[in-house]
């Protein structure tokens, strides 16, 4: 996940107020039904994705299957 100013023609774009979330088509299908949250805490600060499609995750929280 990163900030980007370039969009591909086939990217999926969802707007939430003034914030746009842009996802490539292949990832959009895998993320369907997911929620994106931001936590500002001493530990675990940052964006967190809760994906109901994930059957397992790794300890780092960066990958799923």
VOKE-619969 format. One line per field, with one value per residue: residue number from 1; residue in one letter; x negated, y negated, z negated of N, C-alpha, C in turn. Coordinates in steps of 0.05 Angstrom, whole numbers. Example, Ala and Ser with C-alpha at 12.3 -4.5 7.8 and 13.67 -1.06 7.14 Angstrom:
2
k <- [1, 2]
r <- [a, s]
n.x <- [-264, -257]
n.y <- [114, 45]
n.z <- [-156, -142]
ca.x <- [-246, -273]
ca.y <- [90, 21]
ca.z <- [-156, -143]
c.x <- [-264, -258]
c.y <- [66, -1]
c.z <- [-156, -157]
***
This chain:
65
k <- [1, 2, 3, 4, 5, 6, 7, 8, 9, 10, 11, 12, 13, 14, 15, 16, 17, 18, 19, 20, 21, 22, 23, 24, 25, 26, 27, 28, 29, 30, 31, 32, 33, 34, 35, 36, 37, 38, 39, 40, 41, 42, 43, 44, 45, 46, 47, 48, 49, 50, 51, 52, 53, 54, 55, 56, 57, 58, 59, 60, 61, 62, 63, 64, 65]
r <- [x, x, x, x, x, x, x, x, x, x, x, x, x, x, x, x, x, x, x, x, x, x, x, x, x, x, x, x, x, x, x, x, x, x, x, x, x, x, x, x, x, x, x, x, x, x, x, x, x, x, x, x, x, x, x, x, x, x, x, x, x, x, x, x, x]
n.x <- [-17, -12, -22, -2, -5, 8, 54, 80, 118, 153, 158, 193, 232, 251, 286, 283, 309, 263, 222, 190, 190, 151, 146, 115, 147, 142, 128, 171, 214, 198, 200, 252, 306, 274, 249, 219, 178, 151, 103, 80, 35, -13, -35, -29, -10, 19, 46, 96, 121, 180, 198, 249, 245, 197, 165, 123, 69, 3, -45, -65, -25, -24, -12, 34, 76]
n.y <- [23, -43, -114, -142, -177, -164, -132, -72, -56, -14, -10, -2, -49, -77, -126, -159, -206, -257, -223, -178, -110, -67, -10, 45, 86, 143, 149, 123, 158, 198, 168, 156, 139, 126, 86, 23, -8, -58, -62, -99, -90, -74, -24, 15, -24, -52, -34, 16, 75, 112, 172, 211, 253, 278, 338, 352, 319, 289, 281, 229, 201, 183, 215, 261, 318]
n.z <- [0, 18, 30, 91, 152, 202, 245, 273, 332, 323, 268, 206, 174, 114, 77, 15, -15, -11, -1, 42, 59, 94, 133, 166, 217, 210, 155, 132, 136, 99, 53, 43, 2, -40, -96, -109, -156, -198, -249, -302, -344, -396, -388, -330, -295, -237, -172, -168, -141, -141, -119, -98, -64, -71, -88, -120, -155, -157, -210, -206, -182, -131, -87, -56, -45]
ca.x <- [0, -28, -9, -10, 9, 15, 76, 83, 145, 171, 159, 218, 229, 274, 282, 294, 305, 241, 201, 194, 175, 147, 136, 115, 170, 138, 129, 198, 230, 190, 206, 281, 317, 254, 251, 194, 179, 126, 100, 58, 27, -42, -42, -10, 0, 19, 70, 101, 142, 193, 207, 264, 238, 171, 168, 102, 51, -23, -48, -71, -1, -28, -4, 56, 83]
ca.y <- [0, -67, -136, -143, -198, -154, -112, -57, -58, 7, -10, -5, -72, -82, -151, -161, -235, -267, -202, -158, -85, -57, 18, 58, 103, 170, 146, 114, 182, 211, 150, 151, 142, 119, 59, 9, -24, -70, -63, -116, -81, -71, 1, 23, -47, -50, -23, 45, 86, 136, 185, 235, 274, 291, 362, 352, 297, 294, 265, 201, 188, 171, 232, 278, 337]
ca.z <- [0, 19, 43, 119, 167, 229, 246, 298, 343, 313, 239, 192, 157, 95, 63, -11, -20, 6, 2, 63, 56, 121, 132, 192, 220, 198, 126, 124, 132, 74, 30, 42, -25, -61, -107, -113, -180, -207, -278, -311, -371, -400, -374, -309, -281, -208, -159, -173, -124, -150, -95, -105, -44, -78, -104, -140, -152, -169, -235, -200, -173, -104, -66, -63, -23]
c.x <- [-18, -12, -20, 7, 16, 36, 76, 113, 164, 171, 187, 215, 255, 267, 296, 290, 284, 219, 209, 177, 175, 134, 136, 137, 166, 139, 156, 216, 223, 197, 235, 292, 298, 260, 223, 197, 152, 125, 76, 52, -3, -51, -21, 2, -1, 45, 72, 125, 153, 207, 222, 258, 212, 177, 146, 84, 24, -25, -53, -46, -3, -19, 20, 61, 113]
c.y <- [-24, -89, -138, -164, -189, -132, -98, -59, -38, 9, -14, -28, -75, -107, -150, -189, -245, -246, -183, -133, -72, -29, 29, 79, 131, 169, 138, 138, 196, 194, 145, 158, 134, 91, 49, -10, -35, -71, -80, -110, -78, -45, 7, -1, -43, -39, 7, 53, 111, 148, 211, 258, 289, 316, 365, 328, 304, 276, 236, 186, 176, 190, 250, 297, 342]
c.z <- [0, 33, 72, 133, 195, 227, 273, 306, 331, 282, 228, 172, 140, 80, 36, -20, -1, 11, 24, 57, 84, 119, 160, 193, 207, 168, 116, 119, 106, 49, 27, 14, -47, -72, -112, -137, -185, -237, -284, -340, -372, -386, -354, -295, -251, -197, -164, -155, -137, -126, -102, -86, -52, -95, -124, -134, -164, -194, -229, -191, -145, -81, -75, -40, -23]
***
